[in-house]
Amino acid sequence: MAANHHGHNYVVEVSLRGEPDPVTGMVLDLKELKEILNRQVVAPYDHRFLNYEVPPFDRVIPTAENIARDIWQRLEPELCNETTRLHSVRVYETADLYVDYFGEEPCSA
């Protein structure tokens, strides 16, 4: 029996929370956020066969739920500090089907 492999073009939304800086008005500079997302999510995920090329999906089925959890785990160390908190990760599998992940514990800065 042949495997039924297929691809997805996921869309990921990341939400942060924190007090905006009084000078810049930003919780985090969006350029910095984009650099973190490119390094932690796009580089390891983009154009990859998740089941074979991206741990932990060699052991865990890459459902949207598991992908959202993995992205959280990749981002949380960089987005949890004294001024910024990772609030949620949303992964769209299609334009109208998505999951939200809010983490299991509050981040510890």
Backbone hydrogen bonds, N-H to C=O, Kabsch-Sander energy under -0.5 kcal/mol:
donor,donor_aa,acceptor,acceptor_aa,energy
5,H,3,A,-1.1
10,Y,8,H,-0.6
11,V,92,Y,-1.5
13,E,90,R,-2.8
15,S,88,S,-2.7
17,R,85,R,-2.5
21,D,26,M,-2.5
25,G,21,D,-2.6
33,L,29,D,-2.1
34,K,30,L,-2.5
35,E,31,K,-1.9
36,I,32,E,-2.3
37,L,33,L,-2.8
38,N,34,K,-2.7
39,R,35,E,-2.3
40,Q,36,I,-3.1
41,V,37,L,-2.3
42,V,37,L,-2.2
43,A,38,N,-2.9
45,Y,41,V,-2.1
46,D,42,V,-2.9
48,R,45,Y,-1.4
50,L,48,R,-1.2
52,Y,49,F,-2.0
53,E,49,F,-3.1
54,V,50,L,-1.3
57,F,54,V,-2.2
59,R,56,P,-2.4
60,V,56,P,-1.6
63,T,61,I,-2.4
67,I,63,T,-2.6
68,A,64,A,-2.5
69,R,65,E,-2.0
70,D,66,N,-2.4
71,I,67,I,-2.7
72,W,68,A,-2.3
73,Q,69,R,-2.3
74,R,70,D,-1.8
75,L,71,I,-2.3
76,E,72,W,-3.2
78,E,75,L,-1.3
79,L,75,L,-1.7
80,C,76,E,-0.7
81,N,79,L,-0.6
81,N,84,T,-2.6
85,R,17,R,-2.4
87,H,15,S,-3.1
87,H,85,R,-0.5
88,S,15,S,-1.7
89,V,101,Y,-2.3
90,R,13,E,-3.1
91,V,99,V,-2.2
92,Y,11,V,-3.3
92,Y,90,R,-0.5
93,E,91,V,-0.6
93,E,97,L,-2.6
94,T,97,L,-1.6
97,L,94,T,-0.8
99,V,91,V,-1.9
101,Y,89,V,-2.5
109,A,107,C,-0.7
